[in-house]
Each structure stands twice: as structure tokens, then as C-alpha cells.
Amino acid sequence: MIRRALVPSLAALALAACAVPPPKPMPSPSAPPAPVADATPPAPHLRDIGPARAEFVRSTAQRFKIPAAEIEAVLANAQIREPIIKAMSRPAEAKPWRDYRPIFIQPKRISDGQAFLATHAAALQRAEDKHGVPKEIIVAILGVETSYGGNKGSFAVVDALYTLAFAYPRTGDPAKAARENQREAFFRDELAQLFALAREQQLDIASLKGSYAGAMGWGQFMPSSYRDYGVDGDGDGRVDLFNDLDDVFASVANYFEKKGKWERGGPVMQAAVRDASAADFANPGNAVTLDQSLASLAAAGYRPAAAPLATGPVTLVTLEGVAGPEYWIVYNNFKAITTYNISRLYATAVYQLSQSIAGRAPAAP
């Protein structure tokens, strides 16, 4: 989970082609060749990160009251890893829905989710009762994030965050520079949060494994989300999102309740139909903004395929399905799922998987 944080969403950027340098002028016979200006960003391992790294140590030590030598000792063994940069440059969310959906909505993931829900029904029900988040949504998050704990990530968390904090991939596109700087700053903060988290929960930073983005545990929490929304589900005095499923279930549900403002009993999404004369619905970007009503969507030519599930704010999401465009009216709880991962594809996959796990497959678009 990239908190966008969240998040975070965490939206991912595709690696763009390098800019072509301008042609160099013809030198005079007596003059040395003029140097060629290169617009290509330097390779991550060639960047001078020394000043930024030193400032990070100083500010993190001051912010969290951690000895600078302790931070230095950890960073001395951290490495910038090219596979992490490559993975960040080609996110699954860049796929169209017709290719993204089969990754998560498939028979084995559904049957494994049903078995997992049955095995842990009591603990999941406690989390649902306390936080109002359906247990099948909690299970679907774990299914999408880690295949129900089967793949919690093999990257050293400190390497992932160190790499993205000081060598976030750059495209060389000036229009994307501000966003890339923002993302690097986000991961630099997450690296700082990791040091605070390790102190609070007595974690050995060097031993932590997670995703290429630094997300950890069964629910793939970023360090800041672990600190802000992780809860002690079984009362043992610790928040263990790596091994304690009571804590995992409660923390995922608490995240949706607190961060996502989950509405207990509220709808997530439902299929919509489009009038033949309707214009394409403009919904740019990836973030979900509930700035429509059922009436305004109807006026634009989009209506629920069945009875409306609620009367509050909504918007329309269009996905590229196998048979063509799919139209979905989405509600507050859809937006809540996007606080876990900003991608609309991700939120749709989580919801549809949850419904399949519960035996309530969503209506076809």
C-alpha cells in the first residue's frame, strides 16, 4: 500500500524515453570539439546523494530524537537497487482493466479467500463489528496485497525506501519533474518514519522485508500508515503486522474507518448504463472525486443498471473491459478503498474479489 497517501496513491509513473540532445555545432579546424549538452538524467548510482543524505540524517535524528549515529549505522548498509527503480517504473496499474482484472479475479484467489475467511471468521468478525468494514473487504485486501500472506515481499524495506528516497526514477520530462520530486520526498519521509516505527515497535530494520515500494506485512502498510493506523487487535501491547493476524485484521479495518471514512453498511459501486446519445464522461486523473449526484449523472446520460444503492455523492468510473467500455457508479466506500491505493483499477479489483469471496459476484456492466 502506497499511502498517498497514502498511499498511497500512492499514482505510479511510466519511465519515459530519454530526450534527444541537440546536434552539436561543427568545430573550427583549430578549436576542440564543443561538449554536447545531455538532457538525460544521470543514472541513479551516479547521482551525488551525499548532501541530501546528510540532511536526512540530521533532520530525522532531530525529528524523532534518534541518535544520528544510529541512523548512520543503518544507512551504511543500505543500497540503491536498480530492480526497485525498474519496478517503480512499470506499475501493474498502467494496464487496462481487461488485463488487470485477471491478475486478481481468478478461481484460486477466490477459493483461497473463501477458505481464509472461514478459518479466521471469528477474528474477522470482531474487526468488522468494531470498525464497520465487512470482513470480505478485509480478506480481499490481504488477497490482493499478499495472496493471504503468501507473498509479503522479498525486498529489504530499508533498501526499497533508501532507493526511492534518494534515487526515485526520473524521466527527464520537465512536465513531470515536480511530481517526481514530490514522490521522492514522500519516500524520504517514509524512510524517516521507518526509524521511528522500529523504535516504537522494537523492530530490527535490517531484517524487515516487503515490497519494492517499502510496504510491509500482511496488509502492506507503509511505515507512516503502520504508525498512524496500526492497532493492537489482541491486547498484547504491540502492533505486529507481520505475524499477528488479530492486529492485521484490526489495522486494515481501522485504516478504512479512520483514513478512508468508511460508511458502515454503505455501498461501494454498481454497474451503470449509458444512453446512446451520451457524451463521454470527463473524469481526468486517477483520484476519485465524488462531485456528482445520481441526478446529474442521469442528465449526462448515465444511470444505474438496477435500483440505486444510495442517494449521496457519487461519480462515474469508466474501465476498459474485454467487450468494450464498462461504466460504474461509485460511492463513498469506493473512494475509501482508493485511500489504500489510489488506482481505480485496484479499488475495483478489491471490491469484485470481496464479492466473489462472499458469494455475491457483482452485476456485469
VMD Tcl script that draws the C-alpha trace (Angstrom):
set ca {
  {0.00 0.00 0.00}
  {1.49 3.28 -1.16}
  {-0.03 5.91 1.03}
  {-0.91 8.95 -0.92}
  {-1.15 8.83 0.94}
  {-1.23 7.01 1.41}
  {-0.97 5.51 -0.16}
  {-0.80 5.53 -1.32}
  {-1.85 6.63 -4.24}
  {0.32 6.07 -4.00}
  {-0.01 7.28 -8.75}
  {2.91 5.43 -10.36}
  {4.73 6.87 -13.39}
  {5.90 5.02 -16.51}
  {9.53 5.53 -17.45}
  {9.64 7.92 -20.39}
  {12.08 7.89 -23.29}
  {15.20 9.97 -22.85}
  {15.30 13.32 -24.61}
  {17.47 13.51 -27.73}
  {20.32 16.01 -27.31}
  {20.53 18.85 -29.85}
  {23.00 18.49 -32.74}
  {26.44 19.85 -31.87}
  {27.88 22.69 -33.96}
  {30.71 21.97 -36.42}
  {34.01 22.96 -34.73}
  {36.61 25.10 -36.45}
  {39.77 23.25 -37.53}
  {41.80 24.81 -34.72}
  {39.21 24.52 -31.95}
  {38.49 21.43 -29.84}
  {35.05 19.87 -30.26}
  {32.38 21.61 -28.20}
  {30.81 19.49 -25.44}
  {27.34 18.16 -26.12}
  {24.59 19.07 -23.65}
  {22.85 15.88 -22.48}
  {19.26 16.14 -21.26}
  {19.27 12.57 -19.99}
  {19.04 12.39 -16.17}
  {22.12 10.82 -14.59}
  {21.87 7.16 -13.71}
  {20.75 6.67 -10.08}
  {24.10 5.25 -8.97}
  {25.90 8.29 -10.43}
  {23.89 10.93 -8.60}
  {25.58 12.77 -5.75}
  {23.25 12.00 -2.85}
  {25.77 12.96 -0.17}
  {24.29 16.36 0.83}
  {20.71 15.09 0.78}
  {21.68 12.03 2.78}
  {23.49 14.11 5.40}
  {20.49 16.42 5.76}
  {18.22 13.39 6.09}
  {20.26 12.00 8.96}
  {20.32 15.36 10.72}
  {16.60 16.07 10.33}
  {15.46 12.53 11.19}
  {17.61 12.47 14.32}
  {16.15 15.80 15.42}
  {12.55 14.97 14.47}
  {12.34 11.60 16.22}
  {15.01 12.04 18.90}
  {17.13 9.20 17.50}
  {20.93 9.38 17.73}
  {22.41 10.32 14.36}
  {25.00 7.56 14.74}
  {22.21 5.01 14.97}
  {20.70 6.22 11.70}
  {24.12 6.31 10.04}
  {24.82 2.74 11.11}
  {21.68 1.53 9.33}
  {22.18 3.63 6.20}
  {25.80 2.47 5.92}
  {24.46 -0.92 4.83}
  {21.55 0.36 2.71}
  {21.91 0.13 -1.06}
  {20.37 1.77 -4.09}
  {18.98 -1.12 -6.10}
  {18.23 -0.95 -9.81}
  {15.46 -3.64 -9.70}
  {13.50 -1.37 -7.34}
  {13.80 1.56 -9.75}
  {12.68 -0.62 -12.65}
  {9.72 -1.98 -10.71}
  {8.58 1.50 -9.76}
  {8.74 2.48 -13.42}
  {6.32 -0.21 -14.64}
  {3.36 -0.47 -12.25}
  {0.58 -3.01 -12.86}
  {-1.92 -0.14 -12.64}
  {-0.69 1.06 -16.04}
  {-2.53 -1.89 -17.63}
  {-6.10 -1.56 -18.93}
  {-8.82 -3.15 -16.81}
  {-9.23 -6.10 -19.20}
  {-5.61 -7.09 -18.46}
  {-5.51 -6.01 -14.81}
  {-8.66 -7.85 -13.69}
  {-7.43 -11.43 -14.40}
  {-4.42 -10.85 -12.16}
  {-6.69 -10.75 -9.10}
  {-10.15 -12.04 -10.03}
  {-9.39 -15.69 -10.66}
  {-10.67 -19.01 -9.26}
  {-7.73 -19.82 -6.98}
  {-7.59 -16.41 -5.35}
  {-11.34 -16.58 -4.79}
  {-11.29 -20.09 -3.31}
  {-8.24 -19.31 -1.17}
  {-10.04 -16.21 0.10}
  {-13.13 -18.19 1.00}
  {-11.02 -20.72 2.90}
  {-9.13 -17.93 4.68}
  {-12.35 -16.22 5.69}
  {-13.77 -19.47 7.06}
  {-10.60 -20.21 9.04}
  {-10.41 -16.76 10.65}
  {-14.12 -15.92 10.76}
  {-14.24 -15.06 14.47}
  {-11.30 -12.63 14.43}
  {-12.50 -11.05 11.18}
  {-15.99 -10.62 12.63}
  {-14.54 -8.82 15.66}
  {-12.76 -6.38 13.36}
  {-15.94 -5.85 11.33}
  {-18.06 -5.29 14.42}
  {-15.66 -2.71 15.84}
  {-14.78 -0.76 12.69}
  {-17.75 -1.38 10.38}
  {-15.69 -2.73 7.48}
  {-17.04 -6.02 6.02}
  {-14.81 -8.98 6.67}
  {-14.77 -9.92 2.98}
  {-13.26 -6.49 2.19}
  {-10.52 -7.09 4.77}
  {-9.84 -10.52 3.27}
  {-9.83 -9.15 -0.29}
  {-7.21 -6.55 0.68}
  {-4.98 -9.31 2.00}
  {-5.66 -11.37 -1.11}
  {-4.70 -8.58 -3.48}
  {-1.75 -7.32 -1.43}
  {-0.02 -10.55 -0.39}
  {-2.08 -13.55 -1.58}
  {-3.31 -14.02 2.01}
  {0.17 -13.74 3.47}
  {1.83 -15.99 0.92}
  {3.92 -13.22 -0.63}
  {4.73 -10.37 1.73}
  {7.67 -9.16 -0.35}
  {11.32 -10.09 -0.65}
  {12.95 -6.66 -0.86}
  {14.80 -5.28 2.13}
  {12.48 -2.50 3.27}
  {15.37 -0.18 4.09}
  {16.84 -0.68 0.59}
  {13.47 -0.03 -1.06}
  {12.89 3.20 0.83}
  {16.54 4.30 0.57}
  {16.46 3.78 -3.20}
  {13.23 5.69 -3.74}
  {14.15 8.38 -1.22}
  {17.41 9.29 -2.96}
  {17.14 7.84 -6.50}
  {13.48 7.99 -7.46}
  {13.27 7.29 -11.22}
  {13.35 10.39 -13.38}
  {12.01 10.63 -16.93}
  {13.78 13.82 -17.93}
  {10.40 15.32 -18.85}
  {10.17 18.84 -17.37}
  {6.39 18.49 -17.12}
  {6.83 15.54 -14.76}
  {9.68 16.92 -12.67}
  {7.51 18.39 -9.91}
  {5.60 15.14 -9.48}
  {8.80 13.09 -9.43}
  {10.29 15.41 -6.81}
  {7.11 15.07 -4.75}
  {7.27 11.28 -4.90}
  {10.93 11.24 -3.86}
  {10.09 13.49 -0.91}
  {7.27 11.13 0.04}
  {9.61 8.13 0.16}
  {12.23 10.13 2.04}
  {9.63 10.82 4.72}
  {8.67 7.13 4.76}
  {12.32 6.21 5.34}
  {12.38 8.59 8.30}
  {9.12 7.09 9.58}
  {10.72 3.63 9.38}
  {13.30 4.63 12.00}
  {10.56 5.90 14.31}
  {8.47 2.77 13.78}
  {11.39 0.48 14.54}
  {11.94 2.21 17.88}
  {8.25 2.15 18.83}
  {7.63 -1.49 17.93}
  {11.09 -2.89 18.67}
  {11.71 -3.92 15.06}
  {15.08 -4.78 13.56}
  {15.20 -2.55 10.48}
  {17.82 -4.63 8.70}
  {15.67 -7.77 8.83}
  {12.42 -6.27 7.50}
  {11.23 -7.50 4.10}
  {8.49 -6.00 1.96}
  {7.52 -4.70 -1.46}
  {9.66 -2.75 -3.89}
  {7.93 0.38 -2.56}
  {8.72 -0.36 1.08}
  {5.28 -1.62 2.13}
  {5.31 -4.26 4.86}
  {3.43 -7.13 6.45}
  {0.22 -8.95 5.56}
  {-1.56 -5.73 4.61}
  {1.47 -3.98 3.06}
  {1.43 -0.88 5.26}
  {3.90 1.89 4.60}
  {5.78 2.96 7.75}
  {3.65 6.08 8.29}
  {0.42 4.11 7.89}
  {1.75 1.45 10.27}
  {2.36 4.18 12.85}
  {-0.87 6.11 12.24}
  {-3.40 3.31 11.74}
  {-1.88 0.11 13.08}
  {-3.75 -1.12 16.17}
  {-3.23 -3.80 18.80}
  {-6.05 -6.19 17.96}
  {-5.40 -8.76 20.68}
  {-4.26 -6.55 23.56}
  {-0.72 -7.90 23.87}
  {0.80 -4.42 23.96}
  {2.36 -4.50 20.47}
  {1.22 -3.83 16.91}
  {2.61 -6.69 14.86}
  {1.52 -6.52 11.23}
  {3.98 -9.22 10.19}
  {2.79 -12.17 12.29}
  {-0.27 -11.31 14.41}
  {-3.48 -11.69 12.39}
  {-5.64 -10.09 15.08}
  {-3.53 -6.96 14.68}
  {-3.59 -7.26 10.87}
  {-7.38 -7.52 10.61}
  {-8.00 -4.72 13.09}
  {-5.43 -2.45 11.44}
  {-6.79 -2.86 7.91}
  {-10.31 -2.15 9.18}
  {-9.09 0.79 11.29}
  {-7.32 2.24 8.26}
  {-10.53 2.23 6.24}
  {-12.55 3.63 9.13}
  {-10.13 6.43 10.03}
  {-8.30 7.26 6.80}
  {-10.98 6.26 4.31}
  {-14.02 7.43 6.33}
  {-15.72 4.11 5.61}
  {-19.52 4.25 5.90}
  {-20.82 1.26 7.82}
  {-23.28 -0.61 5.60}
  {-22.73 1.78 2.68}
  {-22.38 0.74 -0.97}
  {-19.15 0.62 -2.97}
  {-20.07 0.56 -6.65}
  {-22.70 -0.61 -9.11}
  {-22.92 -1.10 -12.85}
  {-24.27 1.76 -14.96}
  {-25.77 2.01 -18.43}
  {-25.05 4.75 -20.95}
  {-27.60 6.41 -23.18}
  {-26.80 6.10 -26.87}
  {-26.62 9.88 -27.18}
  {-24.48 10.47 -24.08}
  {-21.13 12.16 -24.44}
  {-18.03 10.61 -22.91}
  {-17.90 11.35 -19.20}
  {-14.90 13.52 -18.33}
  {-13.19 12.18 -15.21}
  {-9.50 13.01 -15.63}
  {-6.68 11.82 -13.44}
  {-6.70 8.86 -11.10}
  {-8.06 10.29 -7.86}
  {-11.77 9.73 -7.23}
  {-13.77 12.91 -6.57}
  {-17.40 12.44 -5.58}
  {-18.62 15.60 -7.28}
  {-21.73 14.20 -8.96}
  {-25.23 13.08 -7.96}
  {-27.42 10.39 -9.46}
  {-29.49 13.18 -10.98}
  {-26.50 14.89 -12.61}
  {-25.25 11.59 -13.99}
  {-28.70 10.84 -15.38}
  {-28.74 14.25 -17.04}
  {-25.39 13.36 -18.62}
  {-26.84 10.07 -19.88}
  {-25.60 7.57 -17.27}
  {-27.93 5.66 -14.94}
  {-27.64 2.73 -12.51}
  {-28.33 -0.58 -14.25}
  {-30.50 -1.54 -11.24}
  {-32.08 0.33 -8.34}
  {-29.69 2.96 -6.91}
  {-27.80 1.78 -3.83}
  {-27.69 5.19 -2.11}
  {-28.54 8.84 -2.67}
  {-25.33 10.58 -1.60}
  {-22.48 12.00 -3.69}
  {-21.19 9.76 -6.48}
  {-19.12 9.80 -9.63}
  {-18.71 7.64 -12.71}
  {-15.73 5.42 -13.45}
  {-15.12 4.11 -16.96}
  {-12.95 1.00 -17.36}
  {-11.60 -0.67 -20.50}
  {-13.22 -4.10 -20.40}
  {-12.85 -7.10 -22.67}
  {-16.10 -6.29 -24.50}
  {-15.56 -2.52 -24.53}
  {-16.06 0.32 -22.04}
  {-17.57 -0.54 -18.65}
  {-19.45 2.15 -16.72}
  {-19.64 2.08 -12.93}
  {-21.29 4.44 -10.46}
  {-19.08 4.61 -7.39}
  {-19.91 5.73 -3.86}
  {-18.04 6.87 -0.76}
  {-16.75 3.40 0.13}
  {-15.14 3.05 -3.29}
  {-13.26 6.25 -2.57}
  {-12.32 4.76 0.82}
  {-10.63 1.84 -0.93}
  {-8.64 4.26 -3.08}
  {-7.05 5.69 0.07}
  {-5.31 2.31 0.34}
  {-4.17 2.53 -3.28}
  {-5.24 5.46 -5.43}
  {-5.80 3.34 -8.54}
  {-9.40 2.90 -9.65}
  {-8.39 -0.48 -11.07}
  {-7.11 -1.55 -7.65}
  {-10.29 -0.45 -5.87}
  {-12.46 -2.26 -8.41}
  {-10.39 -5.43 -8.11}
  {-10.62 -5.38 -4.30}
  {-14.37 -4.91 -4.37}
  {-15.07 -7.52 -7.02}
  {-12.80 -10.03 -5.29}
  {-14.56 -9.37 -1.99}
  {-17.94 -10.00 -3.56}
  {-16.76 -13.24 -5.13}
  {-15.31 -14.38 -1.80}
  {-18.66 -13.66 -0.17}
  {-20.54 -15.42 -2.97}
  {-22.07 -12.17 -4.25}
  {-20.48 -11.57 -7.64}
  {-21.17 -8.00 -8.78}
  {-23.57 -7.42 -11.61}
  {-21.95 -7.39 -15.04}
  {-21.59 -3.95 -16.64}
}
mol new
graphics top color blue
foreach p $ca { graphics top sphere $p radius 0.5 }
foreach p [lrange $ca 0 end-1] q [lrange $ca 1 end] { graphics top cylinder $p $q radius 0.2 }
display resetview
